[in-house]
């Protein structure tokens, strides 16, 4: 009997009923669309800030100069290999262990927590932009790792920093931590919304 009633109800009526029960508005709702656009713009601004801070250390950006440098170094890979041997770190946890032993030192503190904090917004924003159902923990790990690897490789190729595998580990951990914070907030808000909906149902 109930199925027959649902079958004869127009789709708009059913969607309106869900909204009255406290569910979030549908994807074509103007407010939801505006929020989605805002989140995407925030994500773009964050990526720009991340690249500028990690690669250029708040300095000026000259695309032509850095493109010329990149081409020159790629054409002479021996220069990149020499820089990696001289100043890079390919030993996992070597730098991290040093930071942990000297957290009282301001530089170690900033390097350790700064690398983690820099990627927390990435893990937090990814499920907001892509949807929580399509953004699994494994995807967050892979994306965080890939973005960090790309930035570390560019630092090495452009000779504007050093390649450090521990930076990649800390950056990836930051992405995962940001994602965990998002999940906690998501389930708290979802549980609260369901509780409010149940209360309204009982009153009616």
C-alpha positions as CSV (number, residue, x, y, z in Angstrom):
1,X,0.0,0.0,0.0
2,X,2.8,2.4,0.9
3,X,4.8,1.5,-2.2
4,X,1.7,2.3,-4.3
5,X,1.4,5.7,-2.6
6,X,5.0,6.5,-3.2
7,X,4.7,5.5,-6.8
8,X,1.9,8.0,-7.4
9,X,3.6,10.9,-5.6
10,X,5.5,13.4,-7.8
11,X,9.3,13.5,-7.3
12,X,9.3,17.1,-6.2
13,X,6.9,16.3,-3.3
14,X,9.2,13.5,-2.1
15,X,12.3,15.8,-2.2
16,X,10.4,18.5,-0.4
17,X,9.4,16.1,2.3
18,X,13.1,15.0,2.9
19,X,14.1,18.6,3.3
20,X,11.4,19.2,5.9
21,X,12.7,16.3,7.8
22,X,16.1,18.0,8.2
23,X,18.1,16.4,5.4
24,X,20.6,18.5,3.5
25,X,19.2,20.2,0.3
26,X,19.5,18.4,-3.0
27,X,22.5,19.0,-5.2
28,X,20.6,21.4,-7.5
29,X,19.5,23.6,-4.6
30,X,20.9,27.1,-5.1
31,X,22.4,27.3,-1.6
32,X,24.1,24.0,-2.0
33,X,25.5,25.0,-5.4
34,X,26.8,28.3,-4.0
35,X,28.5,26.4,-1.1
36,X,30.0,24.0,-3.6
37,X,31.5,26.8,-5.7
38,X,32.9,28.4,-2.6
39,X,34.6,25.2,-1.5
40,X,36.1,24.7,-4.9
41,X,37.4,28.3,-4.9
42,X,38.9,27.8,-1.4
43,X,40.6,24.6,-2.6
44,X,42.1,26.5,-5.6
45,X,43.4,29.3,-3.3
46,X,44.8,26.7,-0.9
47,X,46.7,24.9,-3.7
48,X,48.2,28.2,-4.9
49,X,49.3,29.1,-1.4
50,X,50.7,25.6,-0.8
51,X,52.8,25.8,-4.0
52,X,54.0,29.3,-3.3
53,X,55.0,28.6,0.3
54,X,56.7,25.3,-0.3
55,X,58.4,26.1,-3.6
56,X,59.1,29.8,-3.5
57,X,59.2,30.5,0.3
58,X,57.0,33.6,0.1
59,X,59.3,35.0,-2.6
60,X,58.4,36.3,-6.0
61,X,57.4,34.0,-8.9
62,X,59.0,34.4,-12.3
63,X,57.4,31.7,-14.5
64,X,59.7,32.4,-17.5
65,X,62.9,32.2,-15.3
66,X,61.8,29.0,-13.5
67,X,60.7,27.4,-16.8
68,X,64.1,28.1,-18.3
69,X,65.8,26.7,-15.2
70,X,63.6,23.5,-15.3
71,X,64.4,22.9,-19.0
72,X,68.1,23.4,-18.4
73,X,68.3,21.1,-15.4
74,X,66.2,18.4,-17.1
75,X,68.5,18.5,-20.1
76,X,71.4,17.9,-17.7
77,X,70.2,15.3,-15.3
78,X,73.7,14.9,-13.9
79,X,73.3,18.2,-12.2
80,X,70.1,17.1,-10.5
81,X,71.8,13.8,-9.4
82,X,74.8,15.7,-7.9
83,X,72.5,18.1,-6.0
84,X,70.5,15.1,-4.7
85,X,73.6,13.4,-3.4
86,X,75.0,16.6,-1.9
87,X,71.9,17.9,-0.1
88,X,69.0,15.4,-0.4
89,X,67.7,12.9,2.0
90,X,66.6,9.5,0.8
91,X,66.7,7.7,4.2
92,X,63.1,7.5,5.7
93,X,62.7,8.8,9.2
94,X,66.3,10.2,9.5
95,X,65.2,13.8,9.6
96,X,62.0,13.0,11.5
97,X,63.9,11.3,14.3
98,X,66.1,14.3,14.6
99,X,63.1,16.7,14.8
100,X,61.5,14.6,17.5
101,X,64.7,14.6,19.6
102,X,64.9,18.4,19.4
103,X,61.3,19.6,19.5
104,X,62.3,22.2,22.0
105,X,64.3,23.8,19.3
106,X,62.2,26.3,17.3
107,X,63.5,25.2,13.9
108,X,62.8,21.5,14.6
109,X,59.4,22.3,15.9
110,X,58.4,24.4,12.9
111,X,59.9,21.9,10.4
112,X,58.1,18.9,12.0
113,X,54.6,20.4,12.7
114,X,54.8,22.8,9.8
115,X,55.1,20.0,7.2
116,X,52.2,18.2,8.8
117,X,50.0,21.3,9.2
118,X,50.6,22.4,5.6
119,X,48.8,19.4,4.2
120,X,46.0,19.1,6.7
121,X,43.7,21.4,4.6
122,X,44.3,19.1,1.6
123,X,42.9,16.1,3.4
124,X,40.1,18.2,4.9
125,X,39.0,19.8,1.6
126,X,39.3,16.7,-0.7
127,X,36.1,15.1,0.5
128,X,34.3,18.4,0.5
129,X,35.3,19.0,-3.2
130,X,34.9,15.4,-4.4
131,X,32.3,14.0,-2.0
132,X,32.9,11.8,0.9
133,X,31.7,8.6,-0.8
134,X,34.2,9.0,-3.6
135,X,37.1,10.0,-1.4
136,X,38.4,6.9,0.5
137,X,41.3,7.0,3.0
138,X,43.5,5.3,0.4
139,X,42.7,8.0,-2.2
140,X,43.6,10.7,0.3
141,X,46.9,9.0,1.1
142,X,47.8,8.6,-2.6
143,X,46.8,12.2,-3.5
144,X,48.7,13.6,-0.5
145,X,51.7,11.5,-1.4
146,X,51.5,12.4,-5.0
147,X,51.2,16.2,-4.4
148,X,54.1,16.1,-1.9
149,X,56.3,14.0,-4.2
150,X,55.6,16.5,-7.1
151,X,56.5,19.5,-5.0
152,X,59.7,17.9,-3.6
153,X,60.7,16.9,-7.1
154,X,60.2,20.4,-8.4
155,X,62.3,21.8,-5.6
156,X,65.1,19.5,-6.6
157,X,64.7,20.1,-10.4
158,X,64.5,23.9,-10.0
159,X,67.4,24.0,-7.5
160,X,65.2,26.0,-5.0
161,X,65.2,23.5,-2.2
162,X,66.2,19.9,-1.3
163,X,64.5,16.6,-1.9
164,X,63.6,15.1,1.5
165,X,61.7,11.8,1.7
166,X,60.8,12.7,5.3
167,X,59.0,15.8,4.1
168,X,56.9,13.5,1.9
169,X,56.1,11.3,4.9
170,X,55.1,14.2,7.1
171,X,53.1,15.8,4.3
172,X,51.2,12.6,3.7
173,X,50.5,12.2,7.4
174,X,49.2,15.8,7.4
175,X,46.7,14.9,4.6
176,X,45.5,11.9,6.5
177,X,45.1,13.8,9.7
178,X,43.1,16.5,7.9
179,X,40.9,13.8,6.5
180,X,40.4,12.3,9.9
181,X,39.3,15.7,11.3
182,X,36.8,16.0,8.5
183,X,35.4,12.5,9.2
184,X,35.0,13.3,12.9
185,X,33.1,16.6,12.2
186,X,31.0,14.9,9.5
187,X,29.7,12.2,11.7
188,X,29.1,14.6,14.6
189,X,27.1,16.9,12.4
190,X,25.3,14.0,10.7
191,X,24.4,12.4,14.1
192,X,23.1,15.8,15.3
193,X,21.0,16.3,12.2
194,X,19.5,12.9,12.6
195,X,18.7,13.5,16.2
196,X,17.0,16.8,15.4
197,X,15.0,15.1,12.6
198,X,13.9,12.3,15.0
199,X,12.8,14.8,17.6
200,X,10.7,16.7,15.0
201,X,9.2,13.3,13.9
202,X,8.2,12.5,17.5
203,X,6.5,15.8,18.0
204,X,4.4,15.4,14.9
